[in-house]
Amino acid sequence: MVNQIGLPILNHTQMIQKKYSYLLIACLILVFISCNNSPENKELDQHPNLILNAKSVSEIKANLGNVPLFDETLAQTKEDVDAAIEKGIEVPVPKDMAGGYTHTQHKLNYANMQKAGVLFQLLGDEKYAIFVRDMLLAYAKIFPTFETHPEPRSYATGKFFWQCLNDSNWLTYTSQAYDCIYDWLPKEQTDYLNTNLFRPYADFLSVGNPKYFNRVHNHSTWGNVAVGMIGLVMDDEELINRALYGLDKSDVDLTEKDNDGGFIYDKEGKAGFLANVDSPFSPDGFYTEGPYYQRYAMYPFLIFAEALQNKKPDLKIFEYKNGVLIKAVDALLNLTDVDGEFFPLNDGQKGMSYYTSSLVSAVDIAYFYGKQDARLLSVAKKQGAVQLDATGLKVALALKNGAEKPFVKESMELSDGSKGDEGGIGILRYNNQKQTMALVYKYAAQGLSHGHYDKLSFSMYENGDEVLQDYGLSRFVNVEQKNGGGYLKENKTYAKQTIAHNTITQNETSHFGYDFETGSKYHPEKYIFDASNANFQLVSAKEKNAYPGTEMHRTFMMVKDADIEKPFIIDINKVQSNKNNQYDLPFHYFGQIIATSFSYNVPKTLSPLGDKYGYNHIWKEGVGTANAESIQFTWLDNKRFYTITSATNKDDELILARVGANDPEFNLRKDPSIIIRKKNTQNTVYASIIESHGNYDPVKEVAKNAYSNFSKIEVLTDTVDYTAIKITFKTGKEKLLILANTNNNSQKEHTATVKGTNYTWTGTYYYK
Amino acid sequence: MVNQIGLPILNHTQMIQKKYSYLLIACLILVFISCNNSPENKELDQHPNLILNAKSVSEIKANLGNVPLFDETLAQTKEDVDAAIEKGIEVPVPKDMAGGYTHTQHKLNYANMQKAGVLFQLLGDEKYAIFVRDMLLAYAKIFPTFETHPEPRSYATGKFFWQCLNDSNWLTYTSQAYDCIYDWLPKEQTDYLNTNLFRPYADFLSVGNPKYFNRVHNHSTWGNVAVGMIGLVMDDEELINRALYGLDKSDVDLTEKDNDGGFIYDKEGKAGFLANVDSPFSPDGFYTEGPYYQRYAMYPFLIFAEALQNKKPDLKIFEYKNGVLIKAVDALLNLTDVDGEFFPLNDGQKGMSYYTSSLVSAVDIAYFYGKQDARLLSVAKKQGAVQLDATGLKVALALKNGAEKPFVKESMELSDGSKGDEGGIGILRYNNQKQTMALVYKYAAQGLSHGHYDKLSFSMYENGDEVLQDYGLSRFVNVEQKNGGGYLKENKTYAKQTIAHNTITQNETSHFGYDFETGSKYHPEKYIFDASNANFQLVSAKEKNAYPGTEMHRTFMMVKDADIEKPFIIDINKVQSNKNNQYDLPFHYFGQIIATSFSYNVPKTLSPLGDKYGYNHIWKEGVGTANAESIQFTWLDNKRFYTITSATNKDDELILARVGANDPEFNLRKDPSIIIRKKNTQNTVYASIIESHGNYDPVKEVAKNAYSNFSKIEVLTDTVDYTAIKITFKTGKEKLLILANTNNNSQKEHTATVKGTNYTWTGTYYYK
């Protein structure tokens, strides 16, 4: 099954000539014709010239041994590749899905080739060139022996992998290896590889798979870059143009969808690498699919940009769209918790962090081609590795010189949409030495096929721990036993549904009726983002299309009160509708319930909460009635106490829920939530205080501040224009909050009457 | 509510004289009589002489500033006490249960007094003496104003606390503070305090509560020590004798039980401190209640031993029962995972560790009065604090001199029972630089009132994480909202039941029918413990009384095979009965199911697994049938893959279960288990391989070794004398295991016929 290559080192050209003589002659003719067709190719630069080049190689060599982080990365890389060389070349005939043997081996191969190419250039040891060459020849040998990968599960079945996406990974990395040994190889061999492996492979990934190549999507970005990278190596202008601008789309069906449920083609009819920079990135550098996929796409975006800058500097790719590629790195680093883990917005696997190798490259490239932002150095230092090129050298040198500054994540807003006018993500943060809190509010657009139906949802973090979670995706990436490492069906039936998020579901139906086309048409409208007062930060947005006839307007405030140790969150969720509905607002907490102010019943047997839109996956563990105008719910998680205090109507239902129903493969996590249900209601306000207020020390067995700091929250007035809330602290202290609902001008003067008293203020809120 | 004390510093004696003049005269007469009755008291030593004395104080003072760990502890202590002094004295009238305000305040008070006493001695600043004095006077003032604590929930209601236990904590700590200021106080004041607070308090805790004081139990240990400590301070021989030997028990009912369900009185009729050393400690230093309560009891055991050694050296308390008190510290440190957390055997709250202050004292005292075991120093170093006396000084000096050695926890057996013949705990361990594994096998006796009904159960740890758990207790210690911080009813209905543990339940009934008296009569019999071969460690025990007519014989082997990265566990659980039964063997794992070799159905609605003995708390999430002679079950937890491979009969049921049914207060954790159920079976063997075999990296998204190393395990032969098992590795390699079931002589030669072949070997097992 495994194709072991053991060609003699000195006479491989002879051997190939022998084996492939006729083919070779035919190819040489083809190459000759091809060269004649592309006059630029006659003036080839010296290789390497893609990522490394003569100048950077000589600079690096001059510094080796004196740049600790670069030296360490190089030593680790050498160790990895030496071990791979020791193990021998294995190029198996493709067979397995993600996580399986052949899949994993081909992934290892491209990673090792890319590293070996670099080692050849930096260390000059031919064994690395030989390793790359022999492996390439092995690939060239099996490439023509089969049509596609035997597993037909993708909308774009690949060659060595089950999907073109992974093949594009292969080609993106391997192009770099190839570039590093290009000039070392005899011309006959490069001609042979170009003709028999690389050009046909690039064609397969582009013209052979237009539905894959010609999209605005992270998949296509990889496809574009793979084709572009090998095009740059081979100086094949046709491939380069194909990569930059896509294929012709005049005869395609723009409504076609892929197996993720996304549109195959961009609605504006654009394609290619530049379209993939234009469309999914907002001017702030937010990538509409979400940080998990942005992380995945950053590598091809930036490595190709670096290659283009090296070979096509006139394109000024790093200045494209106001330098959005550099901004995107900053945005992405800000979309992490204190441990560097990405917020799992939309489809995102938890645990993925800026320690991933694609972010090592991204940080180094952004440092080099951006403005040498010293904060990036502190991230590079944590990553403990650099990219083995001029960018990594510069970072390692700067770190050696102690130039780094801390990367302090501040409150910030990241707009969504290619023009920045399609909502966004608002992050409110609080940092002190002992404590960090972050509230992540999502009022972004659909996010292409990886988007979730969770308008105006939020998640909350404390010291890097999830407090109120975004479920993330339902998938065990690369765990073969779980659907070949691919998406699980519960991703659609639960994880993407509205009820899986901390936002309102109306009438047990997901936003937009879980219709992707509808969802893709709309986005929430930002109302306010104001973090100028560190003690009263505010973010607010409206959603009018998730449920036709219903408008949701949700505002979060992060308030640091001098009397209370930690900041608390005020969550005002105003709903107006043209008819009566049932509203469910869940809070997806973790840990164990400590106390509830309301009584509830637990059933003898558990039934699902509903029969579709994710409700079918939720067990109803307990049901109670508020019976009060304000309820409290306290839980313990990660040795901390949390309380939600929420204004209620007396007949509001409180549902204690847990994920896990109708989950025959045990694909879902059995995570709990509390759902505040308002039945038969037209207009209403959910007003809640969310607080972290104490801790439990299991060694000292001391529960500190185990009780909420608040006694209640009340909605005093709610009109179209103003919503007034009263917060009562345990100490008896009271605060009045008035929000202006229809005018977000910060200079506007307001007057509102609350319980007979007139209040006048300037700006969108009153809080005293 | 809060009794604020703000007595003038200089004229307090006058004030007291004024307020209590008549009472004082009466008391002085009493003291005079009392002194005449105890001639020894005439020759009082100089105070302090309990824990600190003139010699140790002067040694410590001479070293201050040059013993880092001691200096740091002293600085921290000073900071704590200075803050308490700043805050002012609060001695509230008792009102709350554990976790509540008055409870917490009284706890703080005794801790701060003990520290302040030490600070007065070591720093010489009178403000610390004044703080102790004023607080004692405040206590003396309210002491006679009420009978007992208003919450009558304990079998022994206390004074300042809801149970005498906490009052004994108070007196044990406060005695030390009192000793430190004794000579500084005017004699009138000590006389007053002795007569009005301490002696009546000691009487209350002893003669006033014989059911509390006169037991063999950690509660009584505290009671004995409290009375003994204050007796030593006051040189009150009557109290000292009462503490050492208990009260007269001629007229008590030996079958009476406390509110934990334990016997009030020791079955042999012993009582007092020495009885509490004699009876619950095995010769190896294992404390029959389990490590959580041993940790709690170590402080009174050792602090009183230190005081006795100081004041009654002729008792040679540290040599008592072959030096069991020192051995107990070693045993306790070995009953922890790599993070220093105690194995939660019996009633044990998870997270409690050797970082607790009682273990700081224990480690220092054991170092000082034992053989200066250098391994203890490395524990003290991790603890980052020492006891502020001669023992802590010695430890800090030794650490300063770099004398510590690592505390490597090896495989070991700890016998149970006062003579060491009532079963025990067997711990198999594997340590290398990257990896530690521990298997904890429990074949100990009932463990008094805190014992669980879990004969032959086990738990498993990897790198400090629980892999297969012991549920521990059901309680949130000191979290007031949860039943005042006390035991929850689910502790009895679930946590103590057999099904909550990784051992066999027969006919859905807990061991001994969950009858404490029956359970207390019996214990399993150790069969083998042999850790001499690091690559094949073995522990085996038998239980014949949990189910009359049924014998269970369970053997665990920890095997390190050269072909496999980590060690694996073989678990052979042989059951013989005089009738047909249903057997349930659960494995309480964590995390998510990755794959099962068997198919199963998940119900549309969840029902409890049974109606009593803990089954009523378990949801039946899925049920399948083995349909094979060996099944596999793989899960992912803590980024590691685990598989249980188990020999089955084709009609064995596999139940996928989760805790949480009938839990109206959400007191239980919703933890999962898989139960292997054999119905209508008389004799059988559960044979399983438990392995940790890979890991998942969510940053690299790589699943390494996600599949088991084994393809099956089979029972080839099972007779009364021999059980033969075949293990088949994925590679095809096979191993034959034969266990001798009835002769544990390691020199005995055996011959057994397995599938027609004769095998001959020496010792209890054959493995090839």
Interface residues (C-beta under 8 A of the other chain):
Chain A: G99 T104 Q349 K350 G351 M352 S353 Y355 T356 S357 F476 V477 N478 V479 E480 Q481 K482 G485 Q592 I593 I594 A595 N601 V602 K604 T605 L606 S607 P608 W619 E621 G622 T634 L636 L656 R658 G660 N662 D663 P664 E665 F666 R669 K670 P672 Y696 P698 V699 K700 E701 V702 A703 A706 Y707
Chain B: G99 T104 Q349 K350 G351 M352 S353 Y355 T356 S357 F476 V477 N478 V479 E480 Q481 K482 G485 Q592 I593 I594 A595 N601 V602 K604 T605 L606 S607 P608 W619 E621 G622 T634 L636 L656 R658 G660 N662 D663 P664 E665 F666 R669 K670 P672 Y696 P698 V699 K700 E701 V702 A703 A706 Y707
